[in-house]
Structures are given as structure tokens and as C-alpha cells.
Amino acid sequence: MPVLSKARKYHQLSDAPAGSFAEKMRQLPLSELAYRSRRADREHVARLVQSGRARTLEDFAALISPAAGEWLDTMAGHSQRLTQRHFGKAIRLFAPLYLSNECVNICTYCGFSRHNDIPRVTIPIDEVRAQVSKLAGQGFRSLLLVAGEHPKYVSNGYVAECIRESLKLMPAVSIELGPMETEDYAPLVQAGGEALIVYQETYHQPTYESLHTAGPKKYYAWRMDTPERGYAAGFRRLGIGALIGLYDWRYEAMAVAAHAQYLLRHCWKAQISVSLPRIRPAAGGFQTDPSFALGDRELVQLVCALRMFLPQLGITLSTREPAKIRDGLAPLGVTLMSAGSSTEPGGYDSFDESTWQPTEDQPGEQFHIADERSPSEIASMIRRHGYEAIWKDFDRALVT
């Protein structure tokens, strides 16, 4: 994989390193595929569904078409069988821990955007320790550290220290931060970071430019290649995704599928997962175009189509989604789920440990979650489906 030189940020796909996904993105006819998806031939779809697999991006486009919705039950059966074949009857649980909502970007849809009037905080290490302990008490052994994009807590070793402290109680720690260079990720891997999560938000460049008006997040193509820089630094899990509701969901789905396919081929030593979260209410009152909305039935169809296209791909379902849809999707293709989440830095301080419900408002949250059930309730739901809720799926080997 190409390792980018320090601070060589680029906005245009034409400036991306040869061989990177951003460079290959220029060649993908995503708009044409999305157009064809909306008009897929019923007979072609029927043959694909009967075969149980999608071999190409064109096949995947057909499986997310309106025509394919007629065979949703059959697609769900294929998705369930493929998931069990590659992942067993298990769903890994994790919790997000928000370290900071300080951010230098203006992203019009995000609660952390610097133009929003919310209380800003970066929690100190002793509070990180207390939050991790509280989550461990709920059963979690997998943690995702999340923060807005601000240089001060990256350059001073704060995130690496948060990882080291978290590992005292959490065997698996992932990070979701603003994009960095490979050499800046290396200390986080050395500290014990397991996974790097970075969402493109939208793969449609004109929309991306209109939504990200200030700050380092404006580097569209450089952000797209972040997983590759993380892989070069040594992360063993990589997660990507798009925020559904910012642009045409079929276009975004095609881009995420193509990106995941690329990473599975080129970053083959890492486990690859995707998430397609739907936008939620947040500070700033961003309103999405109704034509971009992804309905519940279409979300199920999309998950099944992804599984039929990329059987070994991890699929994450967050608490952005309501309880009903999470219950329905749990046995159909999902491999990772968050539970009992707070999206405010230090937000678990206000959670009642017996009910795992916040006892006060959280004005500094990134967005408001939809599934507010406790971790134990989510684990029970998973078991009712005949699956196992996995709190911890590995032990770190001792190297001498």
C-alpha cells in the first residue's frame, strides 16, 4: 500500500496516489450504476436471487433495486445462511466512549460542528478511566473511542494514553478520530489500538463540498484513503461507511460496496467492516432531502444485498437505528452492534447503573440515539434469536 508523505493532503481524486481507492474511484460509474439500479430488469434480478450471490458491482446494483424488493424474504434467507457460514451465530457488542466534542470543522449536519452552540469538553484521563470502568460493569469488553477533530488532543499523546488506560479493562479498543497520516497512527497502534473507523460521510463529491465548508475535513479524497494509511500503520480491523441521508442512498451504497471490495482485496490482513447509519436529529437542525431517505424495508434489503455480494464483510448496526429494525436485522446479516450508547463526552456519568438510562439531558451529544435499551436488554434480544452476544472475542498473545 502507498504510504503518504507527511501533510500531503489532497482534495481531488486526480491527486490521489496511484493504486489507492481514491484514485480508482475516478473510474467507477457510480451514478450510472445507481441509475440502472432504480430500473433493474426483473428477470435479471430473479436469476441473481435464485443463485444466492452477487459477483459484480452490477449484480449488487440489481439487488438493491425496487424490483429486488419483491424477493426480500428469499434474500434474507441467503443473507442469514452466508452470515452463519462465515461468522457463526454470533454478534459482537461494543460501546462508544466519546472523549471530546471539540472540533475545528464546520460540517452542517453534525452536532459537533464548530458553528453549533453546545457545551464543549475534552474529558481528562481520570474521567476516561471512570467511564471505562462503568462500561466494563455493564459487561462490555470492546470499546470505540470517538472524538471530534481537533489537533490539540492528538499531538500531545492524549489519545494514546486513553487507549492504554482503556486496555486495563477492555481487551479491544478501536478509535474514530479525524484522519491522520500513517506515522501519526503508528503510536496509537503501539499503544494497543485494534481498529480504525472512518466514515466518508458522503462519497458524492459535490455534496461533500457543500456540507464541509471549513476545517481539515474538506480534503475529500485524502479522507477516502484514510483506511489505507491506517492499514499501513498496523491496525488489524478497518471500518468504513456513509451517513445515509446526505445524498442518494443507492449511490452511497454502491460506493461503500466498491470501497469495501477494494479493502478486502488490498488490505487482506485486516478485518473489514461497513456501517450505513441513517442520519439522526442533532444540534444545528440539519434537514435532509426526503428523496435521499432509506426506508426500513430498503435498509433490510441493503444489508442482505451486501452480504450476498461480500460474504466475509463485517456489518455494523448502531443505536442510531430504532429497536424494531435492530431486532429484525440481528439474525439477517449483522455482525457487530453497539448498545446502551451515549454520544456526549463523559455522558455515562449521568447513566443510572441499574436501568442504564440517562438521568439528565445531554446537550453536548453528537446526535440523539434511537435505541435506548440497556446493554443487557440488547444481549437478551440477541439470545432470543438463537445467537450469542459476544462481549470479548480474543485474548492478546504474550510475546517474549
C-alpha positions in Angstrom: 0.0 0.0 0.0 1.3 3.5 -0.7 2.4 5.4 2.4 1.7 9.1 2.0 4.3 11.7 2.9 3.7 14.0 5.9 0.9 16.6 5.3 0.4 15.6 1.7 -3.3 16.2 1.8 -5.3 16.3 -1.4 -8.9 17.1 -2.3 -9.3 15.9 -5.9 -9.4 12.3 -6.9 -6.9 13.1 -9.6 -4.3 13.9 -7.0 -4.6 10.6 -5.1 -1.7 8.2 -5.1 -1.7 5.6 -7.9 -3.3 2.4 -6.8 -5.2 3.9 -3.9 -9.0 3.6 -3.7 -9.5 7.3 -4.2 -7.5 7.1 -7.5 -9.7 4.1 -8.6 -12.9 5.9 -7.5 -12.4 8.1 -10.6 -13.1 5.1 -12.8 -16.2 3.9 -11.1 -19.5 4.7 -12.9 -21.4 5.1 -9.6 -24.1 7.5 -11.0 -24.7 5.1 -13.9 -24.9 2.1 -11.6 -27.3 3.9 -9.2 -29.5 4.9 -12.2 -29.5 1.3 -13.5 -30.3 0.0 -10.0 -33.6 2.0 -9.9 -34.5 0.4 -13.3 -33.2 -3.1 -12.9 -34.7 -5.8 -15.1 -37.0 -8.2 -13.1 -35.7 -11.3 -14.9 -32.1 -10.4 -14.2 -32.9 -9.9 -10.5 -34.8 -13.2 -10.4 -31.7 -15.1 -11.7 -29.4 -13.3 -9.2 -31.7 -14.0 -6.2 -32.1 -17.7 -7.3 -28.3 -18.0 -7.4 -27.9 -16.6 -3.9 -24.8 -14.4 -4.8 -23.8 -11.2 -6.4 -20.5 -11.4 -8.2 -20.1 -7.9 -9.5 -21.0 -4.3 -8.6 -23.6 -4.5 -11.4 -25.1 -7.5 -9.7 -25.1 -5.7 -6.3 -26.8 -2.7 -8.0 -29.6 -5.1 -9.2 -30.0 -6.5 -5.7 -30.7 -3.0 -4.2 -33.3 -2.2 -6.9 -37.0 -1.8 -6.4 -37.5 -4.9 -8.4 -35.4 -7.0 -6.0 -37.7 -5.9 -3.1 -40.2 -8.5 -4.3 -37.7 -11.2 -3.3 -36.8 -9.8 0.1 -37.7 -12.9 2.1 -35.5 -15.1 -0.2 -32.6 -12.6 0.0 -32.9 -12.6 3.8 -32.6 -16.4 3.8 -29.5 -16.2 1.7 -28.0 -13.5 3.9 -28.7 -15.4 7.0 -27.0 -18.6 5.7 -24.0 -16.7 4.4 -23.5 -14.9 7.6 -23.7 -18.0 9.7 -21.3 -19.8 7.4 -18.6 -17.1 7.7 -19.3 -15.7 11.2 -21.3 -18.3 13.1 -24.3 -17.4 15.1 -22.6 -14.6 17.0 -22.9 -10.8 17.2 -20.1 -8.8 18.7 -21.1 -6.0 21.1 -19.3 -2.7 21.7 -19.8 0.6 23.3 -18.7 4.1 22.1 -16.9 6.3 24.5 -16.8 10.0 23.4 -13.6 11.7 24.5 -14.3 15.1 23.1 -16.8 17.2 21.2 -14.3 20.0 20.5 -14.0 20.2 16.7 -12.4 22.6 14.2 -14.6 21.6 11.3 -17.8 23.0 10.0 -20.0 20.1 8.9 -23.6 21.3 8.5 -25.2 18.0 9.5 -23.1 17.2 12.7 -23.9 18.2 16.3 -20.1 18.7 16.9 -19.7 21.2 14.1 -17.9 24.3 15.4 -20.7 26.6 14.4 -23.1 24.9 16.9 -23.6 26.4 20.3 -23.1 23.4 22.6 -21.0 22.9 25.7 -17.5 21.8 24.6 -15.4 19.4 26.7 -12.5 17.0 26.4 -12.7 14.6 29.3 -9.5 14.2 31.4 -7.7 10.8 31.7 -9.1 10.1 35.2 -12.6 10.5 33.9 -11.8 8.3 30.9 -10.8 5.7 33.4 -14.1 6.1 35.4 -16.2 5.9 32.2 -14.4 2.7 31.0 -14.9 1.1 34.5 -18.6 1.9 34.3 -18.9 0.3 30.8 -17.0 -2.7 31.9 -19.5 -3.1 34.8 -22.2 -3.4 32.1 -20.3 -6.3 30.5 -18.5 -4.6 27.7 -15.0 -5.7 26.7 -14.9 -3.9 23.3 -14.7 -0.1 23.2 -14.8 2.5 20.5 -13.1 5.8 21.4 -14.7 8.7 19.5 -13.8 12.4 19.3 -14.3 15.5 17.2 -11.5 16.7 15.0 -9.1 18.9 17.0 -5.3 18.8 16.8 -4.6 19.5 20.5 -5.6 16.1 21.8 -3.8 14.2 19.0 -0.4 15.9 19.2 0.1 15.7 22.9 -0.3 11.9 23.3 -3.8 12.2 24.9 -5.4 9.6 22.7 -2.6 7.1 23.1 -2.9 7.5 26.9 -6.7 6.9 26.6 -6.0 3.7 24.7 -3.5 2.4 27.3 -5.9 3.2 30.2 -8.9 1.6 28.5 -6.9 -1.6 27.8 -6.6 -2.2 31.6 -10.3 -3.2 31.4 -11.1 -3.5 27.7 -9.3 -6.2 25.7 -10.3 -4.5 22.4 -10.1 -0.7 21.8 -10.9 1.0 18.5 -10.7 4.6 17.5 -12.8 7.0 15.4 -11.0 10.3 15.0 -10.2 12.8 12.3 -8.0 11.4 9.5 -4.2 11.3 10.2 -1.0 10.3 8.5 0.4 6.8 8.8 3.2 7.9 11.0 0.7 9.6 13.3 -1.4 6.4 13.6 1.7 4.3 14.4 1.8 5.4 18.1 -1.9 4.6 18.6 -1.3 1.1 17.2 1.7 0.7 19.5 -0.4 1.8 22.4 -2.8 -1.1 21.7 -5.3 0.3 19.3 -7.0 -2.5 17.4 -9.3 -0.9 14.8 -9.6 2.3 12.9 -13.1 3.5 12.0 -13.5 6.4 9.5 -16.7 7.2 7.6 -16.6 9.1 4.3 -20.0 10.6 5.3 -20.9 11.0 1.6 -18.9 9.7 -1.4 -20.6 12.2 -3.7 -18.0 15.0 -4.1 -20.3 17.9 -4.9 -22.4 17.1 -1.9 -19.3 16.6 0.3 -18.0 20.0 -0.7 -21.3 21.7 0.1 -21.6 20.1 3.6 -17.9 20.5 4.7 -17.3 24.2 4.4 -14.3 24.8 6.8 -11.7 22.8 8.6 -9.4 19.9 7.6 -12.3 17.6 6.8 -12.6 19.4 3.5 -10.0 17.1 1.9 -12.4 14.8 0.3 -10.1 12.4 -1.5 -7.5 12.3 1.3 -10.2 11.3 3.8 -11.2 8.5 1.4 -7.7 6.9 1.6 -7.5 7.0 5.4 -8.2 3.3 5.9 -5.2 2.5 3.7 -2.9 4.8 5.8 -4.3 3.1 9.0 -3.6 -0.3 7.5 0.0 0.7 6.7 0.3 1.7 10.4 -0.8 -1.8 11.6 -4.5 -1.6 12.5 -5.9 -5.1 12.3 -9.6 -4.0 11.8 -10.8 -1.3 9.5 -14.3 0.2 9.4 -15.9 2.4 6.7 -19.3 3.8 5.9 -21.5 6.6 4.7 -24.1 8.6 6.5 -27.3 7.8 4.8 -29.5 10.9 4.2 -26.9 13.3 2.8 -27.2 12.1 -0.8 -29.0 9.4 -2.9 -28.7 6.2 -0.8 -28.2 3.9 -3.8 -25.2 6.0 -4.9 -23.7 5.8 -1.4 -24.4 2.1 -1.2 -22.6 1.5 -4.4 -19.6 3.5 -3.3 -19.4 1.7 0.1 -19.7 -1.7 -1.5 -16.9 -0.8 -4.0 -14.7 0.6 -1.2 -15.2 -2.5 0.9 -14.4 -4.8 -2.0 -11.2 -2.9 -2.6 -10.1 -3.0 1.0 -10.9 -6.8 1.2 -8.5 -7.3 -1.7 -5.8 -4.8 -0.8 -5.8 -4.8 3.0 -6.3 -8.5 3.3 -4.5 -8.9 6.7 -7.2 -6.7 8.3 -10.8 -7.5 9.0 -13.1 -5.1 7.1 -16.5 -3.9 8.3 -19.0 -1.3 7.0 -21.8 0.7 8.5 -24.6 2.6 6.8 -26.1 4.7 9.6 -29.1 6.8 8.9 -29.0 10.4 9.9 -30.4 11.4 13.3 -31.5 14.7 14.8 -28.6 16.8 16.1 -27.7 20.3 17.1 -28.0 22.7 14.2 -31.3 21.3 12.9 -29.9 19.9 9.6 -32.8 18.9 7.3 -32.1 16.1 4.8 -33.8 15.9 1.4 -36.7 13.4 1.7 -35.7 11.9 -1.6 -32.5 10.6 0.0 -34.3 8.7 2.7 -33.7 5.0 3.2 -36.8 3.2 4.5 -36.7 0.3 6.9 -37.6 -2.3 4.3 -34.9 -0.9 2.0 -32.4 -1.0 4.8 -33.0 -4.7 5.3 -32.7 -5.2 1.6 -29.4 -3.3 1.5 -27.9 -5.4 4.4 -28.9 -8.6 2.6 -27.5 -7.4 -0.7 -24.2 -6.5 0.9 -23.9 -10.0 2.5 -24.7 -11.6 -0.9 -22.0 -9.5 -2.6 -19.3 -9.7 0.1 -19.9 -12.7 2.4 -16.9 -12.1 4.6 -17.6 -8.4 5.3 -18.4 -7.3 8.8 -21.7 -5.3 9.0 -22.2 -2.9 11.9 -25.6 -1.7 13.2 -25.5 1.2 15.7 -28.0 2.6 18.1 -28.9 5.3 15.5 -31.5 2.7 14.4 -34.7 2.1 16.3 -35.2 -1.1 18.4 -37.7 -2.6 16.0 -35.3 -2.5 13.0 -32.3 -3.7 15.1 -34.3 -6.6 16.4 -35.3 -7.6 12.8 -31.8 -7.3 11.3 -29.9 -9.0 14.1 -30.3 -12.5 12.6 -30.1 -11.5 9.0 -26.5 -10.3 8.4 -25.3 -8.0 11.2 -22.0 -9.0 12.9 -21.4 -6.0 15.2 -23.8 -3.9 17.3 -23.4 -1.1 19.7 -25.6 -1.0 22.8 -26.6 1.4 25.6 -24.8 4.3 23.9 -24.1 7.9 24.9 -22.8 10.3 22.2 -21.8 13.0 24.7 -18.2 13.2 26.2 -18.4 11.8 29.7 -22.1 11.0 29.0 -22.1 7.8 31.0 -21.7 9.8 34.2 -25.4 10.5 34.1 -26.5 6.9 33.5 -28.3 5.1 36.2 -26.4 1.8 36.5 -29.5 -0.3 37.3 -31.6 0.9 34.4 -28.8 2.2 32.1 -30.8 5.3 31.3 -29.5 8.9 31.5 -30.9 10.8 34.4 -30.4 14.2 32.7 -30.3 15.8 29.3 -27.1 15.5 27.2 -26.7 18.9 25.4 -23.2 18.1 24.2 -24.1 14.9 22.3 -23.2 14.4 18.6 -26.7 13.1 17.8 -29.6 11.5 19.7 -29.7 7.7 19.6 -32.9 5.8 18.7 -32.4 2.5 20.5 -32.1 3.4 24.2 -32.3 -0.1 25.6 -29.6 -1.2 28.1 -26.7 -3.5 27.1 -28.3 -6.4 29.0 -31.5 -5.9 27.1 -29.7 -6.0 23.7 -27.8 -9.1 24.7 -31.1 -10.8 25.7 -32.6 -9.8 22.4 -29.7 -11.4 20.5 -30.0 -14.6 22.5 -33.8 -14.8 21.8 -32.9 -15.0 18.2 -30.7 -18.1 18.9 -27.4 -16.1 18.6 -24.6 -15.5 21.0 -23.9 -12.0 22.2 -20.1 -11.7 22.2 -18.5 -9.3 24.7 -15.0 -10.4 24.0 -13.7 -12.5 21.0 -10.0 -12.8 21.6 -7.1 -12.6 24.1 -3.9 -10.8 23.4 -1.0 -13.2 23.0 2.0 -12.8 25.2 5.1 -12.2 23.2 8.5 -12.8 24.8 
